[in-house]
Amino acid sequence: MPNTYQVISSVTVGSGGAANITFSSIPQTFTDLVVKLSGRSSRSAAVGEEFYLTFNGNTSSYSERQLRGDGSSVISQTFSGSSIQQLGQPGAGATANTFGNWEFYIPNYAGSNNKSISLDGVTENNATQSYTYLEAGLWSNSAAITSITISAGSYLAVEHSTAVLYGIKNS
Amino acid sequence: MATKLIVDCSTGVTTEVELTAEEIAEREAMAAEYAVQKAQEDAAVAAKSAAKQAAQDKLKALGLTDLEIAAITGA
């Protein structure tokens, strides 16, 4: 059970927006990693727009199972491919100045097994349609994770979107 | 031109650089891949919902009440 929680790095998007956020040269001295993301997409009209997560610049061997509620129904979905996807964020159609909240938990990131990821998040919208997510992800790659990239897909993460990378030690 | 933020965790320094053509293509491919999978999932959900409704309509045509249909389907 982790008993430490240390900020490794953080970043806040500036006025021009950003297509990607990458944490590079991640120290290999922790047991687990946590990313906290407060994001909003530049996509017009969207209430929920997708961000994507990749490791080490690699774009293969990702899969995930997702439970998602949208204000009126709940669905279970699977995805696989070049990223951990469908990390919903409010777009320009959502209530102004609101940001999504996500947490990615990556245990044993420096180990030599495939990498599992637990994700949970919400979009924010002061209306009936808003999304909440629970996801279990897998990167079928035994490499230690040295970099994490959050991509805003075809759009931008808008100004004030923030990501914080924490390291957790088990002792 | 879209840019990316790179946070070097060993130094704490953040740099902003333009995406390469390869990175732009990668982003667009991710979005396209997601759109295809999402459409497939949505179609599956819609098909399941339609099948459920069709089954309920058939049960109703046989004379079952809504309460009776709910009792045997859990709906």
gemmi code that builds the backbone of each chain (N, CA, C; Angstrom):
import gemmi

chains = {
    "A": [
        ("MET", (0.852, -1.198, 0.000), (0.000, 0.000, 0.000), (0.887, 1.246, 0.000)),
        ("PRO", (0.648, 2.148, -0.943), (1.511, 3.331, -1.005), (1.354, 4.233, 0.213)),
        ("ASN", (2.442, 4.755, 0.679), (2.346, 5.680, 1.802), (3.103, 6.974, 1.538)),
        ("THR", (3.464, 7.195, 0.256), (4.041, 8.483, -0.097), (3.368, 8.995, -1.351)),
        ("TYR", (3.466, 10.255, -1.593), (2.787, 10.877, -2.726), (3.565, 12.151, -3.025)),
        ("GLN", (4.409, 12.096, -4.038), (5.334, 13.205, -4.278), (5.156, 13.771, -5.676)),
        ("VAL", (5.053, 15.090, -5.762), (4.961, 15.717, -7.085), (6.300, 15.564, -7.808)),
        ("ILE", (6.244, 15.002, -9.014), (7.444, 14.918, -9.842), (7.541, 16.160, -10.729)),
        ("SER", (6.465, 16.444, -11.422), (6.427, 17.635, -12.286), (4.983, 18.038, -12.529)),
        ("SER", (4.793, 19.256, -12.933), (3.463, 19.713, -13.319), (3.583, 20.712, -14.458)),
        ("VAL", (2.485, 20.879, -15.180), (2.502, 21.821, -16.301), (1.102, 22.390, -16.478)),
        ("THR", (1.049, 23.651, -16.824), (-0.214, 24.320, -17.139), (-0.113, 24.918, -18.538)),
        ("VAL", (-1.122, 24.650, -19.336), (-1.113, 25.099, -20.729), (-1.272, 26.616, -20.799)),
        ("GLY", (-0.500, 27.217, -21.676), (-0.526, 28.666, -21.845), (-1.591, 29.132, -22.822)),
        ("SER", (-1.530, 30.399, -23.179), (-2.606, 31.046, -23.927), (-2.838, 30.470, -25.321)),
        ("GLY", (-1.839, 29.874, -25.914), (-2.015, 29.351, -27.265), (-2.611, 27.960, -27.324)),
        ("GLY", (-2.805, 27.333, -26.172), (-3.256, 25.945, -26.162), (-2.102, 25.016, -26.470)),
        ("ALA", (-2.330, 23.731, -26.330), (-1.291, 22.739, -26.614), (-1.925, 21.476, -27.183)),
        ("ALA", (-1.283, 20.933, -28.195), (-1.774, 19.707, -28.815), (-1.468, 18.494, -27.943)),
        ("ASN", (-0.284, 18.492, -27.378), (0.158, 17.372, -26.548), (0.819, 17.908, -25.285)),
        ("ILE", (0.768, 17.099, -24.242), (1.572, 17.332, -23.050), (2.378, 16.069, -22.806)),
        ("THR", (3.693, 16.215, -22.672), (4.542, 15.045, -22.442), (5.371, 15.232, -21.182)),
        ("PHE", (5.323, 14.238, -20.315), (6.262, 14.165, -19.204), (7.385, 13.231, -19.642)),
        ("SER", (8.588, 13.761, -19.764), (9.710, 12.948, -20.233), (10.710, 12.715, -19.110)),
        ("SER", (11.633, 11.806, -19.340), (12.685, 11.485, -18.358), (12.107, 11.240, -16.966)),
        ("ILE", (11.069, 10.432, -16.923), (10.433, 10.127, -15.637), (11.385, 9.300, -14.781)),
        ("PRO", (11.664, 9.723, -13.563), (12.582, 8.957, -12.711), (12.035, 7.559, -12.440)),
        ("GLN", (12.933, 6.611, -12.322), (12.533, 5.212, -12.146), (12.605, 4.804, -10.679)),
        ("THR", (12.522, 5.757, -9.805), (12.761, 5.514, -8.384), (11.498, 5.351, -7.556)),
        ("PHE", (10.338, 5.420, -8.202), (9.076, 5.263, -7.473), (8.483, 3.882, -7.753)),
        ("THR", (7.441, 3.562, -7.006), (6.740, 2.301, -7.220), (5.633, 2.472, -8.252)),
        ("ASP", (4.829, 3.507, -8.078), (3.689, 3.767, -8.953), (3.709, 5.228, -9.405)),
        ("LEU", (2.947, 5.495, -10.449), (2.759, 6.876, -10.902), (1.274, 7.236, -10.873)),
        ("VAL", (1.015, 8.489, -10.639), (-0.342, 9.020, -10.750), (-0.287, 10.301, -11.570)),
        ("VAL", (-1.191, 10.417, -12.521), (-1.342, 11.670, -13.261), (-2.705, 12.250, -12.925)),
        ("LYS", (-2.714, 13.491, -12.517), (-3.963, 14.231, -12.317), (-4.082, 15.221, -13.468)),
        ("LEU", (-5.202, 15.167, -14.149), (-5.383, 16.009, -15.325), (-6.651, 16.841, -15.186)),
        ("SER", (-6.507, 18.124, -15.353), (-7.646, 19.032, -15.432), (-7.628, 19.601, -16.838)),
        ("GLY", (-8.544, 19.133, -17.686), (-8.433, 19.470, -19.102), (-9.706, 19.991, -19.712)),
        ("ARG", (-9.530, 20.704, -20.805), (-10.661, 21.176, -21.609), (-10.194, 21.230, -23.055)),
        ("SER", (-11.073, 20.803, -23.958), (-10.720, 20.741, -25.379), (-11.181, 21.991, -26.119)),
        ("SER", (-10.488, 22.285, -27.199), (-10.859, 23.429, -28.038), (-11.960, 23.090, -29.027)),
        ("ARG", (-12.364, 21.844, -29.077), (-13.345, 21.452, -30.097), (-14.667, 22.193, -29.899)),
        ("SER", (-15.135, 22.824, -30.949), (-16.364, 23.600, -30.852), (-17.563, 22.681, -30.713)),
        ("ALA", (-18.551, 23.126, -29.956), (-19.839, 22.443, -29.799), (-19.769, 21.156, -28.987)),
        ("ALA", (-18.594, 20.655, -28.725), (-18.504, 19.375, -28.036), (-18.753, 19.520, -26.541)),
        ("VAL", (-19.560, 18.608, -26.010), (-19.714, 18.515, -24.561), (-18.652, 17.571, -24.002)),
        ("GLY", (-18.386, 16.510, -24.768), (-17.346, 15.560, -24.366), (-16.411, 15.281, -25.524)),
        ("GLU", (-15.170, 15.701, -25.409), (-14.193, 15.470, -26.463), (-13.064, 14.621, -25.893)),
        ("GLU", (-12.423, 13.874, -26.781), (-11.510, 12.843, -26.302), (-10.058, 13.307, -26.227)),
        ("PHE", (-9.402, 12.900, -25.169), (-7.953, 12.992, -25.069), (-7.411, 11.560, -25.136)),
        ("TYR", (-6.125, 11.434, -25.371), (-5.501, 10.131, -25.589), (-4.218, 10.040, -24.752)),
        ("LEU", (-3.905, 8.817, -24.348), (-2.754, 8.601, -23.481), (-1.833, 7.564, -24.101)),
        ("THR", (-0.554, 7.893, -24.204), (0.439, 6.933, -24.710), (1.683, 6.978, -23.827)),
        ("PHE", (2.475, 5.924, -23.928), (3.703, 5.819, -23.135), (4.923, 5.654, -24.052)),
        ("ASN", (6.002, 6.273, -23.665), (7.302, 6.104, -24.340), (7.226, 6.410, -25.831)),
        ("GLY", (6.275, 7.221, -26.245), (6.151, 7.526, -27.670), (5.673, 6.359, -28.509)),
        ("ASN", (5.199, 5.319, -27.845), (4.768, 4.106, -28.539), (3.280, 4.190, -28.873)),
        ("THR", (2.930, 3.789, -30.078), (1.524, 3.869, -30.497), (0.997, 2.506, -30.941)),
        ("SER", (1.240, 1.490, -30.112), (0.656, 0.175, -30.401), (0.424, -0.584, -29.098)),
        ("SER", (-0.449, -1.574, -29.180), (-0.672, -2.547, -28.094), (-1.386, -1.986, -26.880)),
        ("TYR", (-2.302, -1.071, -27.112), (-3.130, -0.561, -26.023), (-4.529, -1.183, -26.102)),
        ("SER", (-5.120, -1.419, -24.951), (-6.501, -1.886, -24.917), (-7.154, -1.376, -23.639)),
        ("GLU", (-8.467, -1.342, -23.642), (-9.145, -0.818, -22.474), (-10.594, -1.281, -22.425)),
        ("ARG", (-11.125, -1.309, -21.232), (-12.540, -1.561, -20.971), (-13.064, -0.351, -20.229)),
        ("GLN", (-14.176, 0.152, -20.697), (-14.682, 1.399, -20.140), (-16.150, 1.285, -19.737)),
        ("LEU", (-16.480, 1.823, -18.594), (-17.866, 2.048, -18.204), (-18.100, 3.549, -18.261)),
        ("ARG", (-19.163, 3.941, -18.937), (-19.400, 5.380, -19.099), (-20.869, 5.718, -18.874)),
        ("GLY", (-21.114, 6.713, -18.059), (-22.461, 7.246, -17.876), (-22.527, 8.623, -18.511)),
        ("ASP", (-23.660, 8.925, -19.154), (-23.738, 10.197, -19.883), (-24.892, 11.081, -19.415)),
        ("GLY", (-25.448, 10.790, -18.271), (-26.552, 11.596, -17.773), (-27.898, 10.938, -17.981)),
        ("SER", (-27.952, 9.967, -18.913), (-29.224, 9.283, -19.147), (-29.064, 7.778, -19.310)),
        ("SER", (-27.870, 7.313, -19.582), (-27.660, 5.877, -19.752), (-26.226, 5.512, -19.383)),
        ("VAL", (-26.017, 4.211, -19.241), (-24.684, 3.696, -18.920), (-24.321, 2.647, -19.955)),
        ("ILE", (-23.099, 2.697, -20.441), (-22.669, 1.676, -21.394), (-21.295, 1.153, -21.012)),
        ("SER", (-21.031, -0.054, -21.479), (-19.723, -0.675, -21.319), (-19.118, -0.831, -22.703)),
        ("GLN", (-17.885, -0.379, -22.862), (-17.261, -0.402, -24.179), (-15.833, -0.920, -24.081)),
        ("THR", (-15.350, -1.471, -25.165), (-13.934, -1.833, -25.250), (-13.308, -1.101, -26.419)),
        ("PHE", (-12.063, -0.725, -26.252), (-11.296, -0.126, -27.342), (-9.924, -0.766, -27.362)),
        ("SER", (-9.312, -0.742, -28.523), (-7.926, -1.204, -28.626), (-7.268, -0.467, -29.771)),
        ("GLY", (-5.951, -0.344, -29.691), (-5.260, 0.319, -30.784), (-4.046, 1.094, -30.355)),
        ("SER", (-3.945, 2.320, -30.839), (-2.701, 3.074, -30.737), (-2.588, 3.939, -29.483)),
        ("SER", (-3.598, 3.886, -28.612), (-3.545, 4.708, -27.400), (-4.608, 4.228, -26.424)),
        ("ILE", (-4.495, 4.689, -25.178), (-5.632, 4.628, -24.262), (-6.492, 5.816, -24.637)),
        ("GLN", (-7.717, 5.558, -25.055), (-8.497, 6.625, -25.654), (-9.778, 6.904, -24.875)),
        ("GLN", (-10.540, 7.820, -25.411), (-11.785, 8.260, -24.810), (-11.604, 8.756, -23.386)),
        ("LEU", (-10.649, 9.641, -23.212), (-10.502, 10.329, -21.938), (-11.264, 11.644, -22.086)),
        ("GLY", (-12.573, 11.591, -21.829), (-13.455, 12.697, -22.167), (-13.150, 13.976, -21.412)),
        ("GLN", (-13.175, 15.062, -22.128), (-12.976, 16.397, -21.560), (-14.080, 17.304, -22.084)),
        ("PRO", (-14.471, 18.308, -21.334), (-15.448, 19.249, -21.873), (-14.862, 20.006, -23.053)),
        ("GLY", (-15.703, 20.218, -24.072), (-15.310, 21.048, -25.193), (-16.018, 22.388, -25.110)),
        ("ALA", (-15.992, 23.103, -26.205), (-16.538, 24.458, -26.188), (-18.049, 24.476, -25.985)),
        ("GLY", (-18.710, 23.311, -26.197), (-20.148, 23.247, -25.989), (-20.538, 23.077, -24.531)),
        ("ALA", (-19.575, 22.801, -23.691), (-19.854, 22.639, -22.264), (-19.838, 23.998, -21.574)),
        ("THR", (-20.320, 24.007, -20.354), (-20.356, 25.243, -19.584), (-18.993, 25.928, -19.600)),
        ("ALA", (-19.012, 27.235, -19.837), (-17.760, 27.980, -19.964), (-16.898, 27.842, -18.714)),
        ("ASN", (-15.611, 27.789, -18.946), (-14.616, 27.810, -17.861), (-14.680, 26.580, -16.949)),
        ("THR", (-15.281, 25.500, -17.439), (-15.241, 24.256, -16.674), (-14.201, 23.336, -17.285)),
        ("PHE", (-13.634, 22.498, -16.456), (-12.590, 21.587, -16.893), (-12.911, 20.177, -16.419)),
        ("GLY", (-12.503, 19.200, -17.217), (-12.663, 17.818, -16.808), (-11.658, 17.464, -15.725)),
        ("ASN", (-11.948, 16.412, -14.996), (-11.029, 15.927, -13.963), (-10.755, 14.453, -14.186)),
        ("TRP", (-9.482, 14.102, -14.286), (-9.096, 12.709, -14.509), (-7.946, 12.328, -13.598)),
        ("GLU", (-7.933, 11.047, -13.278), (-6.765, 10.485, -12.597), (-6.365, 9.206, -13.312)),
        ("PHE", (-5.092, 9.084, -13.616), (-4.536, 7.856, -14.187), (-3.610, 7.257, -13.135)),
        ("TYR", (-3.869, 6.016, -12.760), (-3.000, 5.351, -11.783), (-2.236, 4.245, -12.507)),
        ("ILE", (-0.907, 4.307, -12.429), (-0.060, 3.376, -13.178), (0.848, 2.653, -12.186)),
        ("PRO", (0.448, 1.449, -11.740), (1.277, 0.720, -10.787), (2.475, 0.056, -11.480)),
        ("ASN", (3.528, -0.098, -10.750), (4.704, -0.849, -11.227), (5.172, -0.399, -12.604)),
        ("TYR", (5.226, 0.907, -12.778), (5.561, 1.470, -14.090), (6.990, 1.184, -14.517)),
        ("ALA", (7.853, 0.909, -13.540), (9.260, 0.678, -13.871), (9.582, -0.810, -14.013)),
        ("GLY", (8.572, -1.644, -13.858), (8.799, -3.077, -13.915), (8.870, -3.605, -15.335)),
        ("SER", (8.985, -4.929, -15.446), (9.154, -5.544, -16.758), (7.927, -6.345, -17.193)),
        ("ASN", (6.802, -6.121, -16.523), (5.548, -6.738, -16.962), (4.776, -5.759, -17.843)),
        ("ASN", (3.737, -6.266, -18.503), (2.840, -5.349, -19.199), (2.270, -4.344, -18.197)),
        ("LYS", (1.906, -3.181, -18.708), (1.524, -2.095, -17.802), (0.005, -1.914, -17.750)),
        ("SER", (-0.534, -2.080, -16.550), (-1.964, -1.834, -16.353), (-2.166, -0.394, -15.908)),
        ("ILE", (-3.308, 0.147, -16.239), (-3.631, 1.533, -15.897), (-5.070, 1.577, -15.413)),
        ("SER", (-5.303, 2.211, -14.286), (-6.666, 2.465, -13.822), (-6.972, 3.936, -14.057)),
        ("LEU", (-8.123, 4.198, -14.638), (-8.458, 5.583, -14.964), (-9.870, 5.897, -14.491)),
        ("ASP", (-10.066, 7.068, -13.981), (-11.424, 7.541, -13.724), (-11.474, 9.029, -14.000)),
        ("GLY", (-12.628, 9.467, -14.460), (-12.715, 10.874, -14.796), (-14.128, 11.336, -15.063)),
        ("VAL", (-14.273, 12.629, -15.133), (-15.555, 13.242, -15.450), (-15.322, 14.412, -16.389)),
        ("THR", (-16.302, 14.646, -17.269), (-16.351, 15.951, -17.907), (-17.138, 16.830, -16.952)),
        ("GLU", (-17.132, 18.086, -17.175), (-17.927, 18.984, -16.342), (-18.853, 19.761, -17.259)),
        ("ASN", (-20.127, 19.831, -16.884), (-21.091, 20.560, -17.685), (-22.312, 20.827, -16.829)),
        ("ASN", (-22.725, 22.060, -16.755), (-23.874, 22.405, -15.926), (-25.148, 22.168, -16.726)),
        ("ALA", (-25.389, 20.905, -17.051), (-26.544, 20.484, -17.840), (-26.699, 18.984, -17.648)),
        ("THR", (-27.769, 18.428, -18.205), (-28.018, 17.002, -18.026), (-26.915, 16.159, -18.636)),
        ("GLN", (-26.489, 16.556, -19.857), (-25.481, 15.735, -20.529), (-24.082, 16.040, -20.018)),
        ("SER", (-23.569, 15.095, -19.280), (-22.195, 15.172, -18.824), (-21.737, 13.734, -18.671)),
        ("TYR", (-20.460, 13.517, -18.674), (-19.963, 12.142, -18.719), (-19.127, 11.814, -17.493)),
        ("THR", (-19.270, 10.554, -17.066), (-18.379, 10.033, -16.037), (-17.829, 8.701, -16.519)),
        ("TYR", (-16.576, 8.437, -16.202), (-15.887, 7.282, -16.770), (-15.161, 6.479, -15.694)),
        ("LEU", (-15.182, 5.171, -15.858), (-14.297, 4.276, -15.127), (-13.635, 3.390, -16.171)),
        ("GLU", (-12.330, 3.294, -16.140), (-11.656, 2.540, -17.191), (-10.540, 1.689, -16.615)),
        ("ALA", (-10.374, 0.530, -17.230), (-9.221, -0.315, -16.969), (-8.448, -0.429, -18.271)),
        ("GLY", (-7.194, -0.022, -18.262), (-6.399, -0.028, -19.477), (-5.203, -0.952, -19.359)),
        ("LEU", (-4.682, -1.326, -20.512), (-3.494, -2.176, -20.549), (-2.601, -1.743, -21.698)),
        ("TRP", (-1.325, -1.572, -21.404), (-0.330, -1.393, -22.460), (0.484, -2.683, -22.477)),
        ("SER", (0.301, -3.465, -23.517), (0.960, -4.778, -23.590), (2.393, -4.593, -24.062)),
        ("ASN", (3.181, -4.066, -23.163), (4.584, -3.786, -23.466), (5.347, -3.890, -22.148)),
        ("SER", (6.470, -4.562, -22.154), (7.202, -4.804, -20.910), (8.205, -3.698, -20.571)),
        ("ALA", (8.320, -2.700, -21.419), (9.293, -1.630, -21.166), (8.891, -0.796, -19.964)),
        ("ALA", (9.879, -0.343, -19.222), (9.610, 0.613, -18.154), (9.095, 1.916, -18.764)),
        ("ILE", (8.147, 2.526, -18.094), (7.592, 3.780, -18.615), (8.521, 4.938, -18.256)),
        ("THR", (9.035, 5.592, -19.282), (9.933, 6.733, -19.080), (9.321, 8.052, -19.542)),
        ("SER", (8.241, 7.940, -20.330), (7.550, 9.175, -20.714), (6.054, 8.910, -20.864)),
        ("ILE", (5.272, 9.913, -20.608), (3.810, 9.851, -20.712), (3.354, 11.019, -21.566)),
        ("THR", (2.552, 10.728, -22.583), (2.032, 11.799, -23.429), (0.513, 11.809, -23.395)),
        ("ILE", (-0.036, 12.962, -23.145), (-1.477, 13.185, -23.209), (-1.741, 14.020, -24.458)),
        ("SER", (-2.507, 13.469, -25.364), (-2.779, 14.154, -26.618), (-4.222, 14.634, -26.662)),
        ("ALA", (-4.433, 15.776, -27.269), (-5.795, 16.321, -27.403), (-6.415, 15.927, -28.734)),
        ("GLY", (-5.948, 14.856, -29.316), (-6.524, 14.381, -30.570), (-6.328, 15.387, -31.681)),
        ("SER", (-7.382, 15.685, -32.400), (-7.273, 16.628, -33.515), (-7.414, 18.079, -33.066)),
        ("TYR", (-7.555, 18.275, -31.769), (-7.803, 19.621, -31.263), (-6.695, 20.021, -30.276)),
        ("LEU", (-6.989, 20.999, -29.445), (-5.993, 21.482, -28.495), (-6.521, 21.387, -27.070)),
        ("ALA", (-5.627, 21.170, -26.146), (-5.948, 21.401, -24.741), (-5.862, 22.910, -24.539)),
        ("VAL", (-6.927, 23.491, -24.024), (-6.988, 24.952, -23.957), (-6.180, 25.490, -22.780)),
        ("GLU", (-6.022, 26.804, -22.805), (-5.283, 27.481, -21.737), (-5.846, 27.108, -20.364)),
        ("HIS", (-4.968, 26.948, -19.428), (-5.261, 26.599, -18.023), (-5.491, 25.100, -17.806)),
        ("SER", (-5.512, 24.314, -18.883), (-5.501, 22.857, -18.674), (-4.210, 22.524, -17.924)),
        ("THR", (-4.324, 21.617, -16.979), (-3.183, 21.350, -16.102), (-2.993, 19.852, -15.906)),
        ("ALA", (-1.760, 19.428, -15.925), (-1.437, 18.030, -15.622), (-0.343, 17.991, -14.556)),
        ("VAL", (-0.531, 17.106, -13.609), (0.463, 16.944, -12.537), (0.837, 15.470, -12.461)),
        ("LEU", (2.122, 15.199, -12.441), (2.634, 13.835, -12.330), (3.160, 13.603, -10.921)),
        ("TYR", (2.616, 12.592, -10.279), (3.055, 12.225, -8.929), (3.758, 10.879, -8.966)),
        ("GLY", (4.735, 10.732, -8.083), (5.353, 9.446, -7.844), (4.933, 8.930, -6.485)),
        ("ILE", (4.743, 7.623, -6.408), (4.342, 6.988, -5.150), (5.333, 5.884, -4.815)),
        ("LYS", (5.747, 5.861, -3.587), (6.646, 4.791, -3.128), (5.901, 3.928, -2.110)),
        ("ASN", (6.290, 2.677, -2.064), (5.609, 1.780, -1.123), (6.347, 1.695, 0.199)),
        ("SER", (7.342, 2.533, 0.358), (8.055, 2.535, 1.644), (8.767, 3.865, 1.831)),
    ],
    "B": [
        ("MET", (0.577, 26.823, -36.175), (1.070, 25.444, -36.021), (0.837, 24.981, -34.592)),
        ("ALA", (0.307, 23.780, -34.433), (0.067, 23.239, -33.094), (1.392, 22.942, -32.409)),
        ("THR", (1.384, 23.120, -31.113), (2.605, 22.881, -30.352), (2.371, 21.832, -29.272)),
        ("LYS", (3.458, 21.314, -28.763), (3.381, 20.378, -27.643), (4.247, 20.910, -26.512)),
        ("LEU", (3.825, 20.566, -25.299), (4.588, 20.932, -24.111), (5.336, 19.699, -23.633)),
        ("ILE", (6.633, 19.842, -23.459), (7.444, 18.723, -22.961), (8.015, 19.120, -21.605)),
        ("VAL", (7.656, 18.341, -20.596), (8.157, 18.585, -19.251), (9.254, 17.572, -18.973)),
        ("ASP", (10.472, 18.051, -18.846), (11.593, 17.159, -18.532), (11.613, 16.956, -17.018)),
        ("CYS", (11.237, 15.752, -16.610), (11.105, 15.501, -15.165), (12.457, 15.481, -14.449)),
        ("SER", (13.534, 15.337, -15.199), (14.851, 15.326, -14.557), (15.335, 16.733, -14.240)),
        ("THR", (14.801, 17.724, -14.964), (15.238, 19.107, -14.744), (14.101, 20.020, -14.295)),
        ("GLY", (12.874, 19.587, -14.551), (11.732, 20.442, -14.240), (11.470, 21.499, -15.298)),
        ("VAL", (12.243, 21.465, -16.363), (12.117, 22.484, -17.407), (11.038, 22.076, -18.412)),
        ("THR", (10.154, 23.019, -18.746), (9.113, 22.788, -19.754), (9.466, 23.544, -21.027)),
        ("THR", (9.425, 22.850, -22.136), (9.677, 23.491, -23.424), (8.450, 23.329, -24.308)),
        ("GLU", (8.237, 24.300, -25.166), (7.122, 24.261, -26.102), (7.691, 24.199, -27.504)),
        ("VAL", (7.351, 23.150, -28.219), (7.886, 22.975, -29.570), (6.752, 22.627, -30.529)),
        ("GLU", (6.964, 22.929, -31.785), (5.945, 22.617, -32.785), (5.906, 21.118, -33.048)),
        ("LEU", (4.713, 20.637, -33.342), (4.575, 19.222, -33.693), (5.235, 18.967, -35.046)),
        ("THR", (5.806, 17.792, -35.181), (6.332, 17.389, -36.480), (5.172, 16.880, -37.341)),
        ("ALA", (5.425, 16.785, -38.617), (4.387, 16.262, -39.519), (3.984, 14.847, -39.098)),
        ("GLU", (4.966, 14.080, -38.638), (4.685, 12.714, -38.191), (3.771, 12.722, -36.966)),
        ("GLU", (4.023, 13.634, -36.048), (3.195, 13.714, -34.841), (1.783, 14.173, -35.169)),
        ("ILE", (1.668, 15.083, -36.104), (0.334, 15.528, -36.518), (-0.438, 14.366, -37.124)),
        ("ALA", (0.233, 13.603, -37.970), (-0.415, 12.441, -38.585), (-0.810, 11.421, -37.519)),
        ("GLU", (0.040, 11.267, -36.522), (-0.230, 10.323, -35.434), (-1.480, 10.733, -34.663)),
        ("ARG", (-1.586, 12.019, -34.367), (-2.764, 12.519, -33.651), (-4.032, 12.297, -34.449)),
        ("GLU", (-3.957, 12.592, -35.724), (-5.143, 12.426, -36.563), (-5.517, 10.954, -36.696)),
        ("ALA", (-4.504, 10.101, -36.736), (-4.775, 8.665, -36.816), (-5.459, 8.166, -35.555)),
        ("MET", (-5.025, 8.664, -34.408), (-5.662, 8.281, -33.138), (-7.132, 8.681, -33.142)),
        ("ALA", (-7.382, 9.904, -33.571), (-8.758, 10.386, -33.577), (-9.615, 9.594, -34.555)),
        ("ALA", (-9.042, 9.277, -35.710), (-9.794, 8.504, -36.710), (-10.062, 7.090, -36.203)),
        ("GLU", (-9.066, 6.514, -35.565), (-9.218, 5.171, -35.012), (-10.320, 5.150, -33.956)),
        ("TYR", (-10.300, 6.152, -33.110), (-11.335, 6.238, -32.085), (-12.712, 6.386, -32.717)),
        ("ALA", (-12.815, 7.231, -33.745), (-14.121, 7.477, -34.371), (-14.701, 6.185, -34.947)),
        ("VAL", (-13.844, 5.372, -35.548), (-14.304, 4.100, -36.119), (-14.799, 3.167, -35.021)),
        ("GLN", (-14.004, 3.038, -33.964), (-14.385, 2.126, -32.880), (-15.630, 2.620, -32.155)),
        ("LYS", (-15.703, 3.924, -31.997), (-16.873, 4.492, -31.322), (-18.135, 4.246, -32.147)),
        ("ALA", (-18.031, 4.403, -33.448), (-19.195, 4.168, -34.315), (-19.635, 2.707, -34.230)),
        ("GLN", (-18.666, 1.798, -34.165), (-18.998, 0.375, -34.042), (-19.690, 0.093, -32.712)),
        ("GLU", (-19.163, 0.698, -31.657), (-19.776, 0.487, -30.342), (-21.187, 1.066, -30.299)),
        ("ASP", (-21.339, 2.257, -30.852), (-22.658, 2.892, -30.864), (-23.658, 2.062, -31.657)),
        ("ALA", (-23.197, 1.510, -32.777), (-24.078, 0.683, -33.607), (-24.496, -0.575, -32.852)),
        ("ALA", (-23.549, -1.157, -32.107), (-23.860, -2.357, -31.337), (-24.885, -2.056, -30.243)),
        ("VAL", (-24.701, -0.925, -29.581), (-25.647, -0.528, -28.532), (-27.036, -0.279, -29.127)),
        ("ALA", (-27.064, 0.396, -30.276), (-28.348, 0.681, -30.928), (-29.034, -0.606, -31.377)),
        ("ALA", (-28.254, -1.542, -31.904), (-28.821, -2.816, -32.363), (-29.395, -3.601, -31.187)),
        ("LYS", (-28.682, -3.589, -30.080), (-29.156, -4.297, -28.892), (-30.448, -3.676, -28.376)),
        ("SER", (-30.488, -2.365, -28.372), (-31.681, -1.663, -27.912), (-32.880, -1.948, -28.818)),
        ("ALA", (-32.619, -1.961, -30.130), (-33.691, -2.235, -31.083), (-34.215, -3.659, -30.933)),
        ("ALA", (-33.285, -4.594, -30.709), (-33.686, -5.992, -30.538), (-34.528, -6.158, -29.276)),
        ("LYS", (-34.139, -5.448, -28.235), (-34.887, -5.514, -26.976), (-36.304, -4.982, -27.172)),
        ("GLN", (-36.410, -3.862, -27.873), (-37.721, -3.274, -28.106), (-38.585, -4.201, -28.966)),
        ("ALA", (-37.954, -4.813, -29.976), (-38.694, -5.725, -30.855), (-39.217, -6.919, -30.067)),
        ("ALA", (-38.383, -7.433, -29.180), (-38.798, -8.572, -28.365), (-39.967, -8.191, -27.449)),
        ("GLN", (-39.874, -6.998, -26.869), (-40.962, -6.547, -25.990), (-42.254, -6.343, -26.775)),
        ("ASP", (-42.129, -5.833, -27.993), (-43.323, -5.628, -28.833), (-43.988, -6.972, -29.153)),
        ("LYS", (-43.164, -7.983, -29.423), (-43.711, -9.308, -29.741), (-44.414, -9.912, -28.524)),
        ("LEU", (-43.808, -9.724, -27.360), (-44.438, -10.231, -26.139), (-45.785, -9.532, -25.900)),
        ("LYS", (-45.781, -8.228, -26.164), (-47.014, -7.473, -25.977), (-48.087, -7.942, -26.958)),
        ("ALA", (-47.658, -8.263, -28.178), (-48.600, -8.750, -29.193), (-49.204, -10.092, -28.799)),
        ("LEU", (-48.469, -10.828, -27.972), (-48.988, -12.113, -27.485), (-49.976, -11.928, -26.337)),
        ("GLY", (-50.080, -10.686, -25.861), (-51.059, -10.412, -24.823), (-50.481, -10.132, -23.455)),
        ("LEU", (-49.146, -10.115, -23.342), (-48.553, -9.830, -22.031), (-48.671, -8.340, -21.721)),
        ("THR", (-48.851, -8.030, -20.444), (-48.873, -6.626, -20.022), (-47.438, -6.148, -19.822)),
        ("ASP", (-47.294, -4.830, -19.702), (-45.960, -4.269, -19.461), (-45.364, -4.825, -18.172)),
        ("LEU", (-46.231, -4.979, -17.162), (-45.757, -5.506, -15.878), (-45.275, -6.944, -16.024)),
        ("GLU", (-45.996, -7.723, -16.803), (-45.605, -9.118, -17.023), (-44.315, -9.210, -17.843)),
        ("ILE", (-44.195, -8.326, -18.822), (-42.959, -8.313, -19.622), (-41.768, -7.945, -18.748)),
        ("ALA", (-41.965, -6.947, -17.913), (-40.888, -6.539, -17.015), (-40.519, -7.661, -16.052)),
        ("ALA", (-41.524, -8.428, -15.631), (-41.269, -9.503, -14.669), (-40.393, -10.602, -15.253)),
        ("ILE", (-40.546, -10.860, -16.547), (-39.764, -11.964, -17.129), (-38.481, -11.498, -17.815)),
        ("THR", (-38.384, -10.196, -18.089), (-37.169, -9.708, -18.753), (-36.268, -8.916, -17.826)),
        ("GLY", (-36.802, -8.500, -16.715), (-36.011, -7.659, -15.820), (-35.925, -6.221, -16.302)),
        ("ALA", (-36.666, -5.914, -17.365), (-36.575, -4.560, -17.936), (-37.408, -3.572, -17.137)),
    ],
}
model = gemmi.Model(1)
for chain_id, residues in chains.items():
    chain = gemmi.Chain(chain_id)
    for i, (resn, *xyz) in enumerate(residues, 1):
        res = gemmi.Residue()
        res.name, res.seqid = resn, gemmi.SeqId(i, " ")
        for name, pos in zip(("N", "CA", "C"), xyz):
            atom = gemmi.Atom()
            atom.name, atom.element = name, gemmi.Element(name[0])
            atom.pos, atom.b_iso = gemmi.Position(*pos), 0.0
            res.add_atom(atom)
        chain.add_residue(res)
    model.add_chain(chain)
structure = gemmi.Structure()
structure.add_model(model)
structure.setup_entities()
